[in-house]
Amino acid sequence: MFKKTLLALSVSMMTASAAQAATVYNNDNTSLNLGGRVQSNINSVFAAYDFDETDQHKVKVEGSARLNVDAKTRIYDGVNAAAFAEWQVASESSENGKFDTRYATVGFETDHFGSLKFGQTESALYNVLGVTDVYEDIFFSANTLGAYADGGRQEGQIIYSIEDLNGFSFGATYQSAGLRGVKSGAAFSLGYTFNQESLPIFLGAGYDTYNTEETEAQNEDLVGLSSSLSRDSFGFGLSVGEIGDGFYGAAGYQLSKYAKRNGYKLNNVNSYEVVAGYGIEGWQFLLGYENAQFGGETVVNDIDLEIKYNFNDQFLVYADALLAPTNHTENRTVPDYVRFKDKAHDLLTVGVQYNF
């Protein structure tokens, strides 16, 4: 799988849950696949999807489900029209009516000149920092990719990507308007993969920038920080090996610079994430660490672990744990989208997942 560039991998992650999808139609250079997954988790209180710090129930069983569609048709020699969409759908009665969009892109794929698509997906910077996003349920969150987006996925984008350029890969995204008051934005990534046929080593660098609308203070502690923000960030990523097949190691670093349009400057965010693991005969073991500093204050400081067993391509069981060895900052001047928790909380989740 990793005998291709990281950009190829990160693009394929968008359709990963469709890998075992059922082919509804495939004829005359036109295909339509349906896929998804259903899972159930036993969660500690802080692992719950909608946890309440006052909740006295320490263990909760929660279900979740996804549904996706992947379509493609040949429209010209060397050019396909392609569309992909994925939704987080209701899996319990208390969530009836829930149908949240994760991905929705449509556009063109060429045989030699890359792809051009439109819609909602991660920005190009994810191609670099996504090297550490390898857990089932723990989201490496020291980086600021999700600051103005839903899990790093932003709507209203124009997305260009090209890979297999003698080991090089390139991605670019333009943000028109999107989630959390985004007026505009852009991101770029460049990567190179060594030893693609043996032990792949990926090196990448990227940049993104966002401009946002004027916003009101969310609480009295943030009155001085309530004006509109701009953010510029630089990211670097390194990975060695293939996830799930022997040794895999990865590291990501991001420097995010915030500034107000009225001239008031916020502190920078420095974040880094590292992960190492090994996969053999269906088993996977992962150990990681993430840290983020906002103006010298610790806002993320977590150890992350995973053990997983794949019975086959469809069914797997796993356990994810997050250990917070020290308290995070209680500095109330840190914006909500940077300050993750006031107190340190350990969490544990055990899940069973079926992909179709």
FIBA-988100 format. One record per residue (C-alpha): x, y, z; residue in one letter. Coordinates in Angstrom, 3 decimals, always signed. Example, Ala and Ser with C-alpha at 12.3 -4.5 7.8 and 13.67 -1.06 7.14 Angstrom:
BEGIN
{site {+12.300,-4.500,+7.800},a}
{site {+13.670,-1.060,+7.140},s}
This chain:
BEGIN
{site {+0.000,+0.000,+0.000},m}
{site {+2.791,+2.433,+0.876},f}
{site {+4.669,+1.690,-2.339},k}
{site {+3.404,+5.085,-3.471},k}
{site {+3.753,+8.610,-2.227},t}
{site {+2.152,+9.845,+0.979},l}
{site {-0.079,+12.097,-1.094},l}
{site {-1.391,+9.000,-2.807},a}
{site {-2.000,+7.468,+0.609},l}
{site {-3.686,+10.531,+2.070},s}
{site {-5.938,+10.837,-0.969},v}
{site {-6.776,+7.154,-0.726},s}
{site {-7.628,+7.578,+2.978},m}
{site {-10.662,+9.536,+1.843},m}
{site {-11.930,+6.351,+0.215},t}
{site {-10.382,+3.890,+2.667},a}
{site {-13.725,+2.873,+4.107},s}
{site {-14.867,+2.197,+0.542},a}
{site {-12.014,-0.259,-0.054},a}
{site {-14.307,-3.225,+0.575},q}
{site {-17.356,-1.493,-0.881},a}
{site {-19.935,-3.390,-2.862},a}
{site {-19.837,-2.735,-6.591},t}
{site {-23.320,-1.682,-7.594},v}
{site {-22.421,-1.043,-11.239},y}
{site {-19.285,-1.474,-13.350},n}
{site {-19.673,-1.399,-17.110},n}
{site {-18.495,+0.628,-20.099},d}
{site {-15.868,+2.533,-18.068},n}
{site {-18.457,+3.581,-15.490},t}
{site {-18.513,+2.328,-11.900},s}
{site {-20.507,+2.925,-8.736},l}
{site {-19.521,+1.527,-5.345},n}
{site {-21.300,+1.704,-2.003},l}
{site {-19.555,+1.140,+1.300},g}
{site {-19.358,+2.107,+4.924},g}
{site {-18.906,+0.741,+8.392},r}
{site {-20.702,+0.048,+11.653},v}
{site {-18.961,-0.003,+15.010},q}
{site {-19.704,-0.123,+18.699},s}
{site {-17.472,+1.153,+21.498},n}
{site {-17.254,+0.734,+25.233},i}
{site {-16.065,+4.184,+26.285},n}
{site {-14.757,+5.637,+29.499},s}
{site {-16.584,+8.841,+30.412},v}
{site {-14.104,+11.187,+28.725},f}
{site {-13.921,+8.984,+25.626},a}
{site {-17.651,+9.349,+25.035},a}
{site {-18.531,+11.221,+21.861},y}
{site {-20.712,+13.636,+23.857},d}
{site {-19.044,+13.365,+27.246},f}
{site {-20.185,+15.475,+30.157},d}
{site {-17.617,+16.133,+32.870},e}
{site {-20.408,+15.950,+35.454},t}
{site {-21.603,+12.590,+34.164},d}
{site {-21.426,+9.958,+36.875},q}
{site {-21.599,+7.047,+34.429},h}
{site {-17.971,+6.051,+33.931},k}
{site {-18.623,+3.517,+31.173},v}
{site {-20.885,+3.981,+28.186},k}
{site {-21.620,+1.784,+25.157},v}
{site {-21.999,+3.865,+22.009},e}
{site {-22.536,+2.995,+18.374},g}
{site {-21.573,+4.840,+15.209},s}
{site {-21.912,+4.272,+11.490},a}
{site {-20.732,+5.664,+8.167},r}
{site {-21.997,+5.400,+4.615},l}
{site {-20.154,+6.330,+1.432},n}
{site {-20.563,+6.342,-2.324},v}
{site {-17.732,+6.306,-4.873},d}
{site {-18.498,+6.884,-8.561},a}
{site {-16.344,+7.204,-11.656},k}
{site {-16.862,+7.384,-15.420},t}
{site {-14.548,+7.812,-18.430},r}
{site {-15.382,+11.032,-20.250},i}
{site {-12.335,+11.387,-22.481},y}
{site {-9.167,+9.470,-23.306},d}
{site {-7.094,+9.690,-20.128},g}
{site {-9.752,+11.634,-18.170},v}
{site {-12.347,+10.365,-15.666},n}
{site {-15.142,+12.230,-13.950},a}
{site {-15.185,+11.180,-10.293},a}
{site {-17.302,+11.766,-7.209},a}
{site {-16.946,+10.623,-3.613},f}
{site {-19.097,+11.347,-0.571},a}
{site {-19.169,+9.984,+2.961},e}
{site {-21.552,+10.672,+5.830},w}
{site {-21.583,+9.933,+9.525},q}
{site {-25.076,+8.522,+9.920},v}
{site {-27.387,+7.790,+12.835},a}
{site {-26.677,+4.457,+14.496},s}
{site {-28.758,+4.832,+17.653},e}
{site {-32.331,+5.991,+18.272},s}
{site {-31.105,+9.013,+20.217},s}
{site {-29.324,+10.157,+17.032},e}
{site {-32.233,+9.678,+14.642},n}
{site {-32.022,+12.220,+11.850},g}
{site {-28.256,+12.653,+12.093},k}
{site {-26.565,+12.716,+8.684},f}
{site {-23.306,+14.662,+8.936},d}
{site {-21.139,+15.138,+5.852},t}
{site {-17.504,+14.078,+6.199},r}
{site {-16.441,+14.180,+2.541},y}
{site {-18.149,+15.376,-0.637},a}
{site {-15.992,+15.965,-3.730},t}
{site {-16.607,+15.883,-7.451},v}
{site {-14.304,+16.637,-10.368},g}
{site {-11.765,+15.195,-12.759},f}
{site {-9.027,+12.573,-12.515},e}
{site {-6.427,+12.250,-15.260},t}
{site {-3.971,+9.470,-16.006},d}
{site {-0.905,+11.727,-16.106},h}
{site {-1.731,+15.253,-14.921},f}
{site {-3.239,+14.726,-11.483},g}
{site {-6.774,+15.431,-10.306},s}
{site {-8.907,+18.552,-9.926},l}
{site {-11.900,+18.341,-7.597},k}
{site {-14.357,+20.571,-5.771},f}
{site {-16.048,+20.212,-2.400},g}
{site {-15.300,+19.187,+1.177},q}
{site {-12.155,+17.341,+2.261},t}
{site {-8.918,+18.009,+4.158},e}
{site {-6.701,+20.867,+3.047},s}
{site {-3.418,+20.127,+1.280},a}
{site {-1.522,+20.540,+4.564},l}
{site {-3.031,+17.239,+5.711},y}
{site {-0.866,+15.515,+3.088},n}
{site {+2.093,+16.389,+5.342},v}
{site {+0.701,+16.236,+8.889},l}
{site {-1.520,+13.218,+8.244},g}
{site {+1.449,+10.875,+8.750},v}
{site {+0.530,+10.628,+12.457},t}
{site {-3.240,+10.261,+11.951},d}
{site {-3.177,+6.457,+12.121},v}
{site {-5.345,+5.559,+15.135},y}
{site {-8.885,+4.207,+14.955},e}
{site {-10.459,+6.555,+17.503},d}
{site {-7.722,+8.779,+18.926},i}
{site {-7.385,+11.895,+16.818},f}
{site {-3.929,+13.390,+17.018},f}
{site {-4.983,+16.897,+17.946},s}
{site {-1.839,+18.826,+18.864},a}
{site {-1.819,+20.368,+15.378},n}
{site {-4.285,+23.114,+14.442},t}
{site {-5.714,+21.480,+11.324},l}
{site {-9.146,+21.369,+12.939},g}
{site {-9.073,+24.983,+14.161},a}
{site {-11.368,+26.237,+11.412},y}
{site {-12.706,+22.936,+10.166},a}
{site {-14.563,+19.790,+11.192},d}
{site {-11.805,+17.315,+11.978},g}
{site {-9.538,+19.068,+9.484},g}
{site {-12.100,+18.766,+6.679},r}
{site {-13.146,+22.142,+5.278},q}
{site {-15.968,+22.817,+2.825},e}
{site {-15.983,+24.987,-0.294},g}
{site {-12.561,+23.963,-1.586},q}
{site {-10.871,+23.606,-4.952},i}
{site {-8.462,+20.680,-4.670},i}
{site {-5.584,+19.829,-6.981},y}
{site {-3.196,+16.911,-6.415},s}
{site {-0.607,+15.038,-8.432},i}
{site {+1.612,+12.121,-7.461},e}
{site {+4.206,+9.669,-8.782},d}
{site {+6.406,+12.401,-10.240},l}
{site {+9.604,+10.369,-9.849},n}
{site {+8.905,+10.154,-6.117},g}
{site {+7.560,+13.703,-5.764},f}
{site {+3.991,+14.652,-4.906},s}
{site {+2.233,+18.012,-4.831},f}
{site {-1.075,+19.232,-3.462},g}
{site {-2.857,+22.586,-3.466},a}
{site {-6.232,+23.640,-2.074},t}
{site {-8.038,+26.960,-2.323},y}
{site {-10.638,+27.792,+0.320},q}
{site {-13.554,+29.898,-0.909},s}
{site {-15.724,+30.060,+2.197},a}
{site {-16.457,+27.467,+4.784},g}
{site {-16.930,+26.395,+8.371},l}
{site {-16.447,+28.628,+11.423},r}
{site {-16.630,+31.939,+9.581},g}
{site {-13.842,+31.260,+7.085},v}
{site {-13.763,+33.905,+4.336},k}
{site {-10.866,+32.491,+2.350},s}
{site {-7.807,+30.303,+2.623},g}
{site {-5.223,+28.266,+0.784},a}
{site {-2.827,+25.407,+1.437},a}
{site {+0.091,+23.766,-0.356},f}
{site {+2.142,+20.616,+0.181},s}
{site {+5.220,+19.085,-1.386},l}
{site {+6.566,+15.646,-0.596},g}
{site {+9.146,+13.129,-1.699},y}
{site {+9.231,+9.385,-1.056},t}
{site {+12.486,+7.401,-1.012},f}
{site {+12.785,+3.622,-1.395},n}
{site {+9.211,+3.155,-2.545},q}
{site {+9.751,-0.507,-3.384},e}
{site {+11.361,-1.546,-0.077},s}
{site {+11.221,+0.606,+3.074},l}
{site {+9.439,+3.819,+2.030},p}
{site {+10.641,+7.044,+3.654},i}
{site {+8.496,+10.133,+3.161},f}
{site {+9.538,+13.745,+3.717},l}
{site {+7.060,+16.563,+3.265},g}
{site {+6.476,+20.235,+3.927},a}
{site {+3.387,+22.383,+3.667},g}
{site {+1.755,+25.729,+4.367},y}
{site {-1.772,+26.944,+4.961},d}
{site {-3.454,+30.286,+5.637},t}
{site {-6.968,+31.284,+6.727},y}
{site {-8.849,+34.591,+6.923},n}
{site {-12.009,+34.659,+9.010},t}
{site {-15.062,+36.848,+9.510},e}
{site {-15.551,+39.131,+12.507},e}
{site {-16.825,+37.122,+15.463},t}
{site {-18.262,+37.929,+18.859},e}
{site {-16.610,+36.860,+22.120},a}
{site {-17.763,+33.381,+23.144},q}
{site {-17.334,+34.171,+26.844},n}
{site {-16.184,+37.057,+29.013},e}
{site {-12.671,+35.603,+29.331},d}
{site {-12.175,+35.942,+25.562},l}
{site {-13.451,+39.499,+25.104},v}
{site {-9.928,+40.703,+24.331},g}
{site {-9.532,+37.998,+21.688},l}
{site {-12.898,+38.209,+19.984},s}
{site {-12.026,+40.092,+16.802},s}
{site {-11.463,+38.256,+13.562},s}
{site {-8.285,+36.233,+13.209},l}
{site {-5.922,+35.283,+10.463},s}
{site {-3.725,+32.223,+10.750},r}
{site {-0.632,+31.131,+8.856},d}
{site {+1.011,+27.806,+9.594},s}
{site {+3.948,+25.765,+8.375},f}
{site {+4.071,+21.995,+8.689},g}
{site {+6.688,+19.281,+8.249},f}
{site {+6.154,+15.534,+8.158},g}
{site {+8.302,+12.405,+8.145},l}
{site {+7.284,+8.762,+7.948},s}
{site {+9.171,+5.489,+7.661},v}
{site {+7.570,+2.188,+6.661},g}
{site {+4.006,+1.122,+5.994},e}
{site {+1.246,+1.262,+8.588},i}
{site {+0.052,-2.248,+9.488},g}
{site {+2.934,-4.045,+7.763},d}
{site {+6.070,-4.265,+9.866},g}
{site {+7.590,-1.151,+11.425},f}
{site {+5.966,+2.239,+11.014},y}
{site {+7.258,+5.504,+12.463},g}
{site {+6.131,+9.077,+11.839},a}
{site {+6.581,+12.606,+13.147},a}
{site {+4.882,+15.893,+12.386},g}
{site {+5.646,+19.475,+13.405},y}
{site {+3.534,+22.586,+12.908},q}
{site {+4.096,+26.260,+13.697},l}
{site {+0.859,+28.278,+13.653},s}
{site {+0.924,+32.062,+13.790},k}
{site {-2.266,+33.915,+14.764},y}
{site {-2.846,+37.650,+14.267},a}
{site {-5.816,+39.998,+14.491},k}
{site {-6.723,+42.279,+11.656},r}
{site {-6.828,+45.196,+14.082},n}
{site {-3.126,+44.688,+14.690},g}
{site {-3.338,+42.820,+17.998},y}
{site {-1.039,+39.806,+17.786},k}
{site {-1.636,+36.461,+19.473},l}
{site {+1.043,+34.036,+20.583},n}
{site {+2.206,+31.311,+18.220},n}
{site {+1.270,+27.654,+18.609},v}
{site {+4.124,+25.140,+18.390},n}
{site {+3.000,+21.535,+18.101},s}
{site {+4.571,+18.192,+17.378},y}
{site {+3.363,+14.617,+17.200},e}
{site {+5.293,+11.343,+17.000},v}
{site {+4.101,+7.774,+16.614},v}
{site {+5.796,+4.391,+16.271},a}
{site {+4.316,+0.964,+15.830},g}
{site {+4.524,-2.499,+14.392},y}
{site {+2.061,-4.617,+12.442},g}
{site {+2.228,-8.355,+11.855},i}
{site {-0.293,-11.060,+10.900},e}
{site {-3.324,-8.867,+11.548},g}
{site {-1.984,-7.364,+14.783},w}
{site {-1.036,-3.705,+15.123},q}
{site {+0.592,-1.948,+18.065},f}
{site {+1.007,+1.848,+18.216},l}
{site {+2.567,+4.228,+20.727},l}
{site {+2.539,+7.992,+20.250},g}
{site {+3.044,+11.335,+21.948},y}
{site {+1.598,+14.769,+21.155},e}
{site {+2.423,+18.167,+22.577},n}
{site {+1.364,+21.734,+21.839},a}
{site {+2.537,+25.004,+23.345},q}
{site {+0.645,+28.311,+23.130},f}
{site {+2.884,+31.193,+24.149},g}
{site {+4.820,+28.905,+26.486},g}
{site {+1.654,+27.382,+28.006},e}
{site {+1.052,+23.650,+27.558},t}
{site {-2.304,+23.091,+25.870},v}
{site {-1.808,+19.460,+24.775},v}
{site {+0.394,+16.861,+26.461},n}
{site {-0.787,+13.319,+25.763},d}
{site {+0.508,+9.766,+25.359},i}
{site {-1.525,+7.655,+22.911},d}
{site {-1.680,+3.870,+22.594},l}
{site {-3.476,+1.373,+20.384},e}
{site {-3.681,-2.387,+20.039},i}
{site {-5.703,-3.751,+17.134},k}
{site {-6.441,-7.097,+15.533},y}
{site {-7.861,-7.483,+12.020},n}
{site {-9.654,-10.795,+11.591},f}
{site {-9.870,-9.917,+7.885},n}
{site {-10.346,-6.823,+5.723},d}
{site {-13.893,-6.386,+7.032},q}
{site {-13.841,-7.071,+10.777},f}
{site {-11.511,-5.763,+13.480},l}
{site {-11.332,-5.211,+17.235},v}
{site {-9.191,-2.610,+18.966},y}
{site {-8.453,-0.672,+22.136},a}
{site {-7.305,+2.953,+22.178},d}
{site {-6.032,+4.786,+25.249},a}
{site {-5.001,+8.384,+25.860},l}
{site {-2.937,+9.200,+28.935},l}
{site {-2.574,+12.815,+30.008},a}
{site {+0.353,+12.779,+32.457},p}
{site {+0.068,+16.461,+33.435},t}
{site {-2.639,+19.096,+33.595},n}
{site {-3.162,+21.187,+30.519},h}
{site {-3.163,+24.935,+30.891},t}
{site {-5.987,+26.747,+32.669},e}
{site {-5.077,+30.008,+30.951},n}
{site {-8.474,+31.378,+29.933},r}
{site {-6.944,+33.725,+27.357},t}
{site {-6.171,+30.760,+25.132},v}
{site {-8.839,+30.594,+22.380},p}
{site {-11.261,+27.668,+22.497},d}
{site {-9.951,+26.241,+19.253},y}
{site {-6.451,+25.988,+20.750},v}
{site {-7.207,+25.182,+24.414},r}
{site {-8.372,+21.546,+24.412},f}
{site {-9.032,+20.788,+28.096},k}
{site {-8.582,+22.722,+31.329},d}
{site {-7.662,+19.542,+33.192},k}
{site {-5.854,+16.376,+32.237},a}
{site {-8.164,+13.411,+31.577},h}
{site {-7.229,+9.851,+30.704},d}
{site {-9.560,+7.976,+28.405},l}
{site {-10.045,+4.441,+27.119},l}
{site {-12.195,+3.032,+24.366},t}
{site {-12.624,-0.583,+23.202},v}
{site {-14.305,-1.073,+19.858},g}
{site {-15.523,-3.626,+17.353},v}
{site {-15.854,-2.495,+13.728},q}
{site {-17.291,-4.030,+10.571},y}
{site {-16.464,-2.523,+7.176},n}
{site {-18.504,-3.246,+4.070},f}
